[in-house]
Amino acid sequence: MADASNTETAAGLGEMKRVQMLNAYVHDVSMDDIVEHFREGVMLTLHVDMIMKLQKDREFYDLLEQFDVITCDSQIMYFATKWLGTPVQERVSGSDYFPKFYMRYANDPSMTVFLSGGKPGVADLAARNINAKVGREMIVGTDSPSFDFDRDPAEIERMIAAINDSGATVCLVGLAGGRQEKFIMKYRDRMPGVKLWLPLGGTIDYESGTFDRPPVWITEWGFEWLYRLIKEPRARFHRYVIHEPPFLWAVLKQKLGRYKDPFA
């Protein structure tokens, strides 16, 4: 895994610095640059839940080098980069990025989007909302895959056919961190019409209006996790109370030079 001093280039984005975060990394890139220049490839918006999965999921870990750009999608991780002495410019979250993306390309007919994810009907709501905002049929297809899609070959075939039949050039996949990225990397060659892949978790829920985003100050102070926990205590308890807190201890070990990559 590259160290924090490494730089690399991605299509349209020029040279970017890698900033080490445990056994992964994020690119030091701005929201404006991503929106304006990243039009082809696969994005990963890395947050605490994902980076903790990367401590245990070797298949997910092995995909890291295949992403064209990896952003810091967590205010807590943003604070951590500063504390570690390798700050990134800003937090670039998927839920902040996507509205900026579709408004930027509202008048560009070459940008058409397929939404894959959410509970039944949720992606349809999101599509109506987005298309109303941009003033055209930018969202050209939606799908709500079954929860166990990745264990059902017939369901995967149906998903691929739906994306291809839509003619979309952009695909937003919201099928949970780790699973959505594995689907993209395993099957994207079978969907050649899609040029830009956006694995953006719960963004479809936000765009549908079925789940409210917290006030900006809550996110900026790093308390979005608490907001979500209060809103959905049963659904979020394991993630925010058990799964993610060890991140802080791991970052401390990185600061002290004692963190060890479990897959090294």
C-alpha positions in Angstrom: 0.0 0.0 0.0 1.3 3.4 -0.9 2.6 5.9 1.7 1.2 9.4 2.2 3.8 11.0 -0.1 2.7 9.1 -3.2 1.0 10.9 -6.0 -0.9 9.6 -9.0 -3.2 10.8 -11.8 -6.8 10.1 -12.6 -8.8 10.9 -15.7 -9.5 14.6 -15.8 -8.2 15.2 -12.2 -4.5 15.5 -12.8 -2.0 14.7 -10.1 -3.4 13.8 -6.7 -1.7 13.0 -3.4 -2.5 9.8 -1.6 -3.0 10.2 2.1 -2.6 7.0 4.2 -5.5 6.0 6.4 -4.9 2.7 8.2 -4.5 0.1 5.5 -6.3 2.2 2.9 -5.9 5.8 1.6 -7.8 8.8 0.3 -6.9 11.2 -2.4 -6.4 14.9 -1.5 -8.9 16.3 -3.9 -11.6 18.9 -3.8 -15.3 18.6 -4.3 -15.2 21.1 -7.2 -12.5 19.2 -9.0 -14.4 15.9 -8.7 -17.7 17.5 -9.9 -16.1 19.4 -12.8 -13.5 17.0 -14.1 -14.2 13.4 -13.0 -16.5 12.1 -15.8 -15.2 8.5 -16.4 -14.1 5.8 -14.0 -15.0 4.4 -10.6 -15.2 6.6 -7.4 -15.0 5.3 -3.9 -16.2 7.6 -1.1 -14.4 6.1 1.9 -16.0 6.5 5.4 -15.4 4.9 8.8 -17.8 2.0 8.2 -16.0 1.0 5.0 -12.5 1.4 6.5 -13.4 -0.9 9.4 -14.7 -3.4 6.9 -11.3 -3.2 5.2 -9.7 -4.5 8.4 -11.5 -7.8 7.9 -12.7 -8.2 4.3 -9.8 -9.2 2.1 -11.8 -9.3 -1.1 -12.8 -5.7 -0.6 -9.3 -4.7 0.4 -7.9 -6.2 -2.8 -10.1 -3.9 -4.9 -8.6 -0.7 -3.6 -6.1 -0.2 -6.4 -8.8 -0.5 -9.0 -10.6 2.8 -8.0 -9.8 5.8 -10.0 -10.4 8.3 -7.1 -11.0 7.7 -3.4 -12.4 10.6 -1.4 -12.6 11.2 2.3 -16.3 10.8 3.0 -16.3 11.3 6.8 -15.8 14.4 9.0 -14.2 12.2 11.6 -11.8 10.9 9.0 -11.2 14.4 7.9 -10.2 15.4 11.4 -8.0 12.3 11.6 -6.0 13.3 8.5 -5.3 16.7 10.2 -4.3 15.0 13.5 -2.0 12.6 11.6 -0.3 15.6 10.0 -1.5 14.7 6.4 -4.6 16.8 6.0 -6.8 16.6 2.9 -8.5 19.7 1.4 -12.0 18.8 2.5 -14.6 16.1 3.1 -16.1 14.9 -0.2 -19.1 12.8 0.7 -21.3 11.0 -1.8 -24.5 12.5 -0.5 -23.0 16.0 -1.0 -21.4 15.2 -4.3 -24.3 13.7 -6.2 -26.7 16.8 -6.1 -23.8 18.9 -7.3 -23.1 16.4 -10.0 -26.6 16.3 -11.4 -27.1 20.0 -11.3 -23.7 20.6 -13.0 -24.7 18.3 -15.9 -28.4 19.2 -16.0 -28.1 20.5 -19.5 -25.7 17.8 -20.8 -27.7 15.1 -22.5 -24.7 12.8 -22.6 -25.1 12.4 -18.8 -27.9 9.9 -18.2 -28.1 8.0 -14.9 -29.3 4.7 -13.6 -30.2 4.3 -9.9 -29.6 0.8 -8.4 -30.5 0.4 -4.8 -33.0 1.4 -2.1 -36.1 -0.3 -0.9 -38.9 -0.9 -3.5 -40.2 2.4 -4.8 -37.5 4.5 -3.2 -35.3 4.9 -6.3 -38.5 5.8 -8.3 -39.1 8.7 -5.9 -35.5 9.8 -6.1 -35.7 9.7 -9.9 -38.8 11.9 -10.0 -37.3 14.4 -7.6 -34.0 14.6 -9.5 -35.6 14.8 -13.0 -37.9 17.6 -11.7 -34.8 19.6 -10.4 -32.8 19.2 -13.6 -35.7 19.7 -16.0 -35.2 16.7 -18.1 -35.2 12.9 -17.9 -31.7 12.6 -16.6 -32.5 9.5 -14.5 -33.4 6.9 -17.2 -33.8 3.8 -15.1 -34.2 2.5 -11.5 -33.9 -0.8 -9.8 -34.4 -2.2 -6.3 -32.3 -5.3 -6.1 -33.1 -8.0 -3.6 -31.2 -7.9 -0.3 -29.3 -11.1 -1.2 -28.6 -10.1 -4.8 -25.0 -11.1 -4.5 -25.9 -14.7 -3.8 -28.4 -15.0 -6.6 -26.9 -15.4 -10.1 -30.3 -14.9 -11.7 -30.8 -11.6 -9.8 -27.4 -10.4 -10.9 -28.2 -11.1 -14.5 -31.5 -9.2 -14.2 -29.7 -6.2 -12.7 -27.1 -6.1 -15.5 -29.8 -6.4 -18.1 -31.8 -3.5 -16.5 -28.7 -1.2 -16.5 -27.8 -2.1 -20.1 -31.4 -1.7 -21.3 -31.6 1.8 -19.8 -28.8 3.2 -22.0 -27.4 5.1 -19.0 -23.9 6.5 -19.1 -23.7 6.9 -15.3 -24.7 4.3 -12.7 -25.2 5.1 -9.0 -25.1 1.9 -7.0 -26.5 2.1 -3.4 -26.2 -1.5 -2.2 -24.2 -1.1 1.1 -20.6 -0.4 1.5 -18.3 -3.2 0.2 -21.1 -5.1 -1.6 -21.8 -2.3 -4.0 -18.1 -1.9 -4.9 -17.6 -5.7 -5.4 -20.6 -5.7 -7.8 -19.2 -2.9 -9.8 -15.7 -4.3 -10.1 -16.9 -7.8 -10.9 -19.5 -6.9 -13.6 -18.7 -3.5 -15.0 -17.1 -5.0 -18.1 -20.5 -6.4 -19.0 -22.0 -2.9 -18.9 -19.8 -1.0 -21.4 -22.3 1.8 -21.9 -21.7 3.0 -18.3 -18.7 5.4 -18.2 -19.0 6.7 -14.6 -19.6 4.4 -11.6 -20.8 5.9 -8.4 -21.1 3.5 -5.4 -22.8 6.0 -3.1 -24.5 4.0 -0.3 -27.6 5.8 1.1 -27.7 8.7 -1.4 -30.8 7.3 -3.1 -32.6 7.4 0.2 -31.7 11.1 0.7 -32.7 12.0 -2.9 -36.0 10.3 -2.5 -36.9 12.4 0.6 -37.5 9.2 2.7 -34.6 10.0 5.0 -33.8 13.6 6.0 -30.2 14.8 6.1 -29.0 16.4 9.3 -28.4 20.1 9.6 -25.0 21.2 8.1 -23.6 22.1 11.5 -24.1 18.5 12.8 -22.1 17.1 9.9 -19.4 19.7 10.1 -18.9 19.0 13.8 -18.6 15.2 13.1 -21.9 14.2 14.8 -23.8 12.9 11.8 -23.4 9.4 13.2 -25.2 10.4 16.4 -28.0 12.0 14.4 -28.5 8.8 12.4 -28.3 6.7 15.6 -31.1 8.7 17.2 -33.2 8.6 14.1 -32.8 4.8 13.6 -31.5 3.3 16.9 -32.2 -0.3 16.1 -30.8 -0.2 12.5 -27.7 1.8 13.4 -26.8 0.6 16.9 -24.3 -2.1 15.8 -22.6 0.1 13.2 -22.1 3.2 15.3 -21.7 1.7 18.8 -19.8 -1.6 18.1 -18.4 -1.7 14.6 -16.9 1.8 14.1 -15.5 3.0 17.5 -12.3 0.8 17.2 -11.4 3.2 14.3 -10.3 5.8 16.9 -7.9 3.3 18.5 -6.5 2.2 15.2 -5.8 5.8 14.2 -4.0 6.3 17.5 -1.8 3.3 16.7 -1.1 4.8 13.3 -0.1 8.1 14.9 2.3 6.1 17.2 3.6 4.0 14.3 2.2 0.8 15.8 -0.7 0.1 13.4 -0.3 -3.1 11.4 -2.2 -3.8 8.2 -4.0 -7.1 8.8 -3.4 -8.2 5.2 0.2 -7.1 4.9 
